[in-house]
Amino acid sequence: MGAPKRYSDGVTNIGKAKTLSEMPMLDPTKTYGVFDDFFTYAAADWENDEDGTGTELISATETGGVLVLTTEGAQTDDFNFVQYSEDGGTTPSTTFLFALGKKAWFKARLKLSETTANISSWTAGLYINNEDPIASNADDGVWFESATTSTDVDLYITKGGSDTVVAGAFQCVSGTYLTLGFYWDGIDTIHYFKDDVLEGSVGVGTSLPDDATCAISFGLENGEAAANAMHVDYIGAWMER
């Protein structure tokens, strides 16, 4: 195995004579963000919307920290959605604002117990406060979504309810972990990834949600009267200040 290069004096991306220029590490203030690896789950950290009695529990069988969201399953359209909270679980923390000249990143690793047609649908990404984004898409945000009629994963870029949609950006498979993410280049394009491989790029046109703040969000909804589960290994988003 090749040995790593060792920079004993540190590395920096900070210009000379700046406040942190002599600090032997990268400037942590250039971006802001949230990352959760789900070694624990505190209900106060997430605003939760449910139809039926779902659960939000850390997996007792998977290693590395995995959150398991389940739906009740008593009826079609039971759902369980969460958004990162700003105040102990009552209100979503809508702190992410897309802007020209400011790059942004989103990444998550998850799997669905069922993704076949008419079983479950799900979302993951950044969007405004929304109780059930499957029943009524968020008016603003950038997120991935898979509907009950397909195993396709679509990418939504939405401003004021006007969408740019990449239909069938990639596929999901029941019981198989999927790493998904996107990168906003700060200019005019969002690049989207599956399992850390670039799948494609799309111009945002007039759909970039640059006038509404968004929250880290994810969850699932039944397509029939059967309980389903979403396993989330990690989720995170970052933006340039």
N, C-alpha and C positions, 0 to 999 in steps of 0.2 A: 504494500500500500504506500502510495506517495505521501510524503510528509507535507502538511500545510505550511504555507508561508507564514512567518511569525513577524509581526510588526510590534516590537517591544515598546515603541514610543507611541503606539496607537495609530488610528486613522481618523480623518476628519473630512467633512464636506462643508466646512465653515470658512468663510473668507477671513483674511488677516485683519487684526485689530477689531474683530467683532467681540461681543460679550463672551461667547463661548469658544473663541478661536483656539485657546490653549487646552481645551478639554480633549483628552485622547479617545474620543468616540464620536459617532455620527450625531448630528444635532437632532435631538428628539422633539424639538418644537416646530420642525418644518411641516409636519403633518399632525392631524388629530384623528383619533379613531377609537374603536371598541373592538375587542377580541374576546371571545368566550370559548374556552376549551371544555367546559361542562364537567369539571371534576366535582363541582357542586352545582345545585340549582336552588336559588333563593327566589321564592315567588315574588318578593318585593322588588326584585330587579327587572321583572317583566310584567307588562300589562297583558292580561289574558282574557280572551273572548271565547266563549264556548256556547254551543247549542247542544244540550245534553250534558251529561256528567263525564267529562274526559279526565285524563290524568297527565301530570308532568313529573316524571321521575328519572333519576339517574339509573342507568342500566346496572344491574347487579352481576351481569355475565360478560359484558364487553369491557376491555381494558382501555386505558388512556382517556377516560371521561367521555361518556355518551349520554345525551339527553333523549328520552323517549317520550314523545307526545302521542297520546292515544285518544281516539274518539269513542263515545259511548256505543254507538252502533245500533241503538234501538230503532232508528229510522233513517231513511235516506236524508242526506244533507246535514246530519250531525257534523259539527266542525270543532276544531281546536286550533286557534291562531294566537300567536304571541308577538308582542312588539317590545323592544327595549324601553324601559320606563325611566322617567325623570324624578318620580316622587313616591317611590314605594309601591308601585304596582297599579296606580290609578290612571296615569296619563302617559302615553308614549313619549319617549325622548326624541322628538323630531329636531335633531341637531345637525343633520347632514344637508347641505345646500349645494347642488350642482352649479358650477359657474364657469364661464369662459376664462381661460388662463389658469384654471385650477384643476389639476389632475385628480382622479378618484379611482379607488379600487374596492372590489367586493369579492369575497371568497367564502365558500362553505363546503363542507363534506357531509353528505346525508344519504339515507336510503329509505325507501318506502316498503312497508310490508306487502302492499299490493299496488300495482300500477296499471294493471290490465283495464281495458275499457269498462266503464260503468262501475268501477270499484272505488277508486279514490282520486281526488285531485289535490294539488298542493301549490304553494308559492314559497319563494325565498328571495329576498333582496331588500331594497330600500324603497319605502313608499310612505305616504302620509297616513294619519290615523284612519284605520279602516277595520270595522268589526269583522266583516266577512268578505274578503277580496275576491272570492270565487263567485258569490252571488252578485256582487257589484264591484267591478274593477276600481281600484284607486284612481282618483283623478290626476294624481301626480306621483311620479316615481320611476325607478328602473328596477325591474325584477324579472325573475324566471317564474314560469307558470306551466303546469301540466294539467289539462282538463280531463274529465272523466271519460270522454269519448276517444281518447288517444293516449299512446305512450310517448308522443312527441313532447319535448320541452320547448316552449316558446319564450322569446325574450321580448318584454314590453318596455318601451320608452314612452312615457306619457306626460304631457303637460296640459292642464286644464281639460282633461278628458279626451284630448286629441292624441292618438296613438301612432307610433311607428312600431310595427310588430315584425319580428323575425320568426315566422311560423316554422316549426320543426327545426329549430337551431341544432338540436341533437336529440337522442333517445334516452329514456330511462328504463331500467329493468328491475322488476320486483326482487327485493331481497339483496340487491347489489349496491354497494356504496358508489356514489357518484360525487366527484369533486367538480364544482361549477364556479364560475366567476366571471367578472367583467372588469374592463379597464377603460375609463373615460380619459381621452388624451388631452382634454382641456381645450381642444380646438373645434373639432366637428365630428368626431368618430368615437364610437364605442366598440371595443374589441371583446369578444366573448370566448370563453374557454371551457372545455370539458376535460377533466382529468389532466389539467395543466397543459393541454394541447390547444393551440389556437384553432377554433372552429370557423371563425369568420369575423367580419367587421361590417358595421353599418353606420351610415351617416345619420346624425340625429335630426337634421332638418330643423323644423320649428318645434320639435317634440321634447327638447331637453327641459326637464322640470327645474328651471332656474329661478322660479319665483315662489317656491314652496319648500319648506324644510321637511325632511323625511327621516324615518326611524328604521333601524334594523328590524326586519320582520320575517316571520315564517310560520308555516302551519299547514294543516290539511283538512279536507272535508270528504265525507262519505259520498259515494255515488250510488250506494244501495244500503239497505239496513244490515250492515255488518261492521263491527269494530275494525279500525285500521290504525296503523302506527307509522310515525315518522321518527327515525333515529338520526340525531344530529350530533356528529362527532365534534365539529367546531363551526363557528361562524364569525365573520369579522368584516369591518369596512373602515376605510381610511380616506382622508381627503387632504389636499394641500391647504395650508392656512392662507 
